[in-house]
Amino acid sequence: MEIIIGTYEQFLLGFKVQKNEKKYNLERSFATHSHISSIRSVASKKHYLASGGADDTIALYDMRSRTESGKLMHHDGTVTFLEFTPDGSHLISCSGDASIAIVRCGNWQLEKLWKDAHKGSPINALAVHPTGKLAMSVGGDGVLRTWNLIKGRQAYATNLVTRLKYDAKTINVIRWSPSGDKYFVVCNNRLDVYSVETAGLIFEGIFDNKIVSAQFLNDSDDIVVIGHEDGHVRLYNINDKNELFVIKGHEARVKCVECKNDQIVTVSSTGEIKLWKFINGRLKQLANANADSRITCMTLI
């Protein structure tokens, strides 16, 4: 596994997970400077890697040859979020200019551009359904929009301001469960889980501290890993409404959480990178490193 992080200092950094004699290490694998402003989002799928920055550009990389393969400049604002479709056929990008773009991987041709996807409001986050047929986006307008990726148009919109008030405009995380049967949205110290089948709220979690990052644990539809502003990392079963484990994982805010196989990676805004494994009901730290940079985003390959 390789941990890819974007930084405020404009660098994209890689750390490979190495295991020697039952001991794990995080070794720096590469560093590249492809942006002229801070990196705000990074995504990967297959051998593709993409980073988006406050310079309005998306840098593309081929991880087979470890080279930069081009740049995309179809946005007129900060690239706030990137995600590849599950099959790796397309890259979806979001921007502070309120647009969402779909680009075909390989030839990198722009296939769809919703110029005003959130009615003039910046887009905060996006999540592609595991089938690759749908995507959901949230923005500064407080509206959750569902997009039909097959037909290339908006399917429906849900105004979250009605229930969440101003907090709806600050939603910073949205994730589908591995099965695609449910999804959650995060704003401030709240994590709400919705059922696709009933289109209703099935779990409402209010925590003591602001949530900065969150992710479903590996293949589980029920366990969520939550990173808080005060540095705590929490594992919570949203089905049983039960806290499984909590630990002070970092000294600063837990900027990103990602899971791959049976491992969890958390990073702090001050540069800490930690590798964990959830075993016997506890989080066990396997390795750590420091990027010596302010981390803004992360992906695992």
Secondary structure, DSSP 8 states (H G I E B T S, - for coil): -EEEEEETTS-EEEEEEEEETTEEEEEEEEEE---SS-EEEEEEETTEEEEEETTS-EEEEETTTTEEEEEE---SS-EEEEEE-TTSSEEEEEETTS-EEEEETTT--EEEEETTTTTT--EEEEEE-TTSSEEEEEETT-EEEEEETTTTEEEEEEETHHHHGGGGGG--EEEE-TTSSEEEEEETTEEEEEETTT-SEEEEEE-SS-EEEEEE-TT-SSEEEEEETTSEEEEEETTTTEEEEEEE--SS-EEEEEEETTEEEEEETTSEEEEEEEETTEEEEEEEEE-SS-EEEEEE-
